[in-house]
Amino acid sequence: MNIVVIGGSAGSIQALRDIAKGLSRDMNSALFVVVHFPEDKVSYLPEILNSGQKAFHAVHAHNNSSIEKGRIYIAPPGLHMIVEKNKILLSDGPKENRFRPAIDVLFRSAAIAYGPQVTGIILSGALSDGTAGLSAIKKMGGIAVVQDPADATIDGMPLSALRYVNVDYKVPAEAIPSLLEDISHNISIKKIMKKDEIMEWENGIALGKSPDIEVLKSHADPTRYICPACDGPLFKVHDKNFPHYRCFVGHGFSLENLLKETNEKIEHLSWTVYRTLDEKKEMLRHFIEDKKILKEEEDNINAQLKVLKNLLKVNE
């Protein structure tokens, strides 16, 4: 059976619908889908993908459930979806690239469990979630497919994958079903891939296993960076194909996502300082009776507020 893992973010729903509608009943495959989705919202993606097609049945994955061909398994909001031999696990492990479920978690686990039987597909989305996972699939002998950036609503994720991974196919979304059918009919397990210690270690983190400090130090080098999710120290993982980072807790970031999260943290802190300075200006009006001193203090605060406003504009 061919294991097909698909990752998408903003702009990927239409591409997923095109893929689902084009699937053939003859495909000896099971599909697994991760789409970035708010944890506190209800997902209707199974209903969307089942509308207008009957070849495959889309469902939200359930923990410890068996894998059946002809199914599209979708990661529920707030949980990582992890593929093991003949079963699916769900986990509330640390977020990767600011998301849970994360595409890299799904792709990496499938690569470990099924190696050459895996086809990974990156669809529309921003930044770089999925690139490390697609690289893992290639490393374990699988096939890498990327939606043509010209066909994607948002081309960040496809472009990142094309930059770092030796992709096998770059095609528009509507061409993916026929490609998957060809792959499912021609797939052959030629080799058993060796275990990858770093891949296994990162998969364990996604499953919720607490990272061992000594193991972390053996798989990654310390940096000067701080994890924007928990303020712990970040380590650069020993991955020549795609640079990414881990903290002691297990949060994972590509460099792009690390910059994005850091920018958001800077913005939050800057607005906090801005509000505090504005409050200080109001307080001074009640405590300083000398109008000259008050004017000097207000001018000083206004100058600081101007600097902060400019910083916030740059950070947008």
Residue pairs with C-beta under 8 A, 6 or more apart in sequence:
1 28
1 29
1 30
1 67
1 69
1 117
2 27
2 28
2 29
2 30
2 117
2 118
2 119
2 180
2 183
2 184
2 187
3 29
3 30
3 32
3 67
3 83
3 110
3 113
3 114
3 117
3 118
3 119
4 29
4 30
4 31
4 32
4 118
4 119
4 120
4 121
4 180
5 31
5 32
5 33
5 34
5 83
5 106
5 107
5 110
5 118
5 119
5 120
5 121
5 133
5 137
6 16
6 19
6 31
6 32
6 33
6 34
6 120
6 121
6 123
7 33
7 34
7 35
7 103
7 106
7 107
7 120
7 121
7 122
7 123
7 125
7 129
7 130
7 133
7 157
8 15
8 16
8 33
8 34
8 35
8 36
8 103
8 122
8 123
8 124
8 125
8 157
9 35
9 36
9 103
9 123
9 124
9 125
9 126
9 127
9 129
9 154
9 157
10 36
10 124
10 125
10 126
10 153
10 154
11 124
11 125
11 152
11 153
11 154
12 35
12 123
12 124
12 125
12 153
13 35
13 45
13 48
14 153
14 173
15 123
15 124
15 147
15 151
15 152
15 153
15 173
16 33
16 35
16 45
16 48
16 49
16 123
17 48
17 49
17 51
17 52
18 173
18 174
18 176
18 177
19 121
19 173
19 176
19 177
19 180
20 49
20 50
20 53
20 56
20 58
20 72
21 52
21 53
21 177
22 174
22 176
22 177
22 178
23 31
23 53
23 55
23 56
23 177
23 180
23 181
24 55
24 177
24 181
25 55
25 70
26 181
26 185
27 55
27 56
27 69
27 70
27 180
27 181
27 184
28 69
28 184
28 185
29 69
29 70
29 180
29 184
30 67
30 68
30 69
30 70
30 71
30 73
31 56
31 71
31 72
31 73
32 61
32 72
32 73
32 74
32 75
32 81
32 83
32 88
32 106
32 110
33 45
33 49
33 58
33 72
33 73
33 74
33 75
34 74
34 75
34 81
34 101
34 102
34 103
34 105
34 106
35 45
35 74
35 75
36 99
36 101
36 103
36 125
36 129
37 43
37 45
37 77
37 101
38 77
39 77
39 78
39 100
40 77
40 78
41 77
42 77
43 60
43 74
43 76
43 77
45 58
45 60
45 74
46 58
46 59
46 60
46 72
46 74
47 58
49 58
49 72
49 74
50 57
50 58
55 70
56 70
56 71
56 72
57 70
57 71
57 72
58 71
58 72
58 74
59 71
59 72
59 73
59 74
60 73
60 74
60 75
60 76
61 73
61 74
61 75
61 76
61 81
61 88
61 90
62 88
62 90
63 88
63 89
63 90
64 87
64 88
64 89
65 87
65 88
66 86
66 87
66 88
67 73
67 83
67 86
67 87
67 88
73 81
73 88
75 81
75 90
75 101
75 106
76 90
76 101
77 101
78 92
78 100
78 101
79 90
79 91
79 92
79 100
79 101
80 90
80 91
80 92
80 93
80 100
80 101
80 102
80 105
80 106
80 206
81 88
81 89
81 90
81 101
81 105
81 106
82 88
82 89
82 90
82 91
82 105
82 106
82 109
82 203
82 206
82 207
83 89
83 106
83 109
83 110
83 113
83 114
84 109
84 113
85 113
85 114
89 207
91 105
91 206
91 207
91 208
92 100
92 208
93 100
93 105
93 205
93 206
93 207
93 208
93 209
93 250
94 100
94 205
94 206
94 229
94 249
94 250
94 251
94 252
95 102
95 229
95 251
95 252
96 102
96 104
96 105
96 129
96 206
96 251
96 252
96 253
97 103
97 104
97 127
97 128
97 129
97 252
97 253
97 254
97 257
98 229
98 253
98 257
98 260
98 261
99 129
102 129
102 206
102 252
103 122
103 129
103 130
103 133
104 129
104 130
104 131
104 132
104 133
104 136
104 252
105 133
105 203
105 206
106 133
107 120
107 130
107 132
107 133
107 134
107 136
107 137
108 132
108 133
108 136
108 199
108 202
108 203
108 206
109 203
109 206
110 118
110 120
110 137
110 142
111 118
111 120
111 133
111 136
111 137
111 139
111 140
111 142
111 199
112 136
112 140
112 195
112 196
112 199
112 200
112 203
114 142
115 140
115 141
115 142
115 189
115 191
115 192
115 193
116 140
116 141
116 142
116 187
116 188
116 189
116 190
116 191
116 193
117 142
117 187
117 189
118 137
118 140
118 142
118 143
119 137
119 142
119 143
119 145
119 180
119 183
120 130
120 133
120 134
120 137
120 142
120 143
120 144
120 145
121 145
121 146
121 147
121 176
122 130
122 131
122 134
122 145
122 146
122 147
122 157
122 158
122 161
123 147
123 152
123 157
123 158
123 173
124 147
124 152
124 153
124 154
124 155
124 157
124 158
125 152
125 154
125 156
125 157
125 158
126 154
126 156
126 157
127 156
127 157
127 160
127 254
127 256
127 257
127 260
128 156
128 157
128 160
128 161
128 254
128 255
128 256
128 257
129 157
129 254
129 257
130 157
130 160
130 161
131 157
131 160
131 161
131 163
131 164
131 165
131 242
131 254
132 239
132 241
132 242
132 244
132 254
134 144
134 146
134 161
134 165
134 167
135 164
135 165
135 239
135 241
135 242
136 196
136 199
137 143
137 144
138 144
138 165
138 166
139 193
139 196
139 199
139 241
140 193
140 196
140 199
141 190
141 191
141 193
143 168
143 169
143 183
144 161
144 165
144 166
144 167
144 168
144 169
145 167
145 168
145 169
145 170
145 171
145 176
145 179
146 158
146 161
146 162
146 165
146 167
146 169
146 170
146 171
147 158
147 170
147 171
147 172
147 173
147 176
148 158
148 170
148 171
148 172
149 155
149 158
149 159
149 162
150 172
151 172
151 173
152 158
158 170
160 254
160 256
161 167
162 170
164 241
164 242
165 241
165 242
169 179
171 179
197 219
198 219
198 237
198 238
198 239
201 211
201 215
201 219
202 237
202 246
202 252
205 211
205 246
205 250
205 252
210 250
211 246
211 248
211 249
211 250
213 248
216 235
216 246
216 248
217 235
219 237
219 238
220 235
220 236
220 237
220 238
220 245
220 246
221 235
221 236
221 238
222 233
222 235
223 233
223 234
223 235
223 236
223 245
225 233
225 234
225 245
225 258
226 232
226 233
226 234
227 233
227 234
227 245
227 247
227 249
227 251
227 253
228 253
228 258
228 261
228 262
228 264
228 265
229 247
229 249
229 251
229 261
230 247
230 249
230 251
232 247
232 248
232 249
232 251
233 247
233 248
234 245
234 246
234 247
234 253
234 258
235 245
235 246
235 247
236 243
236 244
236 245
237 243
237 244
237 245
237 246
242 254
243 254
243 255
244 252
244 253
244 254
244 255
245 252
245 253
245 254
245 255
245 258
246 252
246 253
253 261
263 315
266 311
266 315
267 312
267 315
270 308
270 311
270 312
270 315
271 312
273 308
274 305
274 308
274 309
274 312
277 301
277 304
277 305
277 308
278 301
278 305
280 301
281 297
281 298
281 301
281 302
284 294
284 297
284 298
284 301
285 294
288 294
288 297
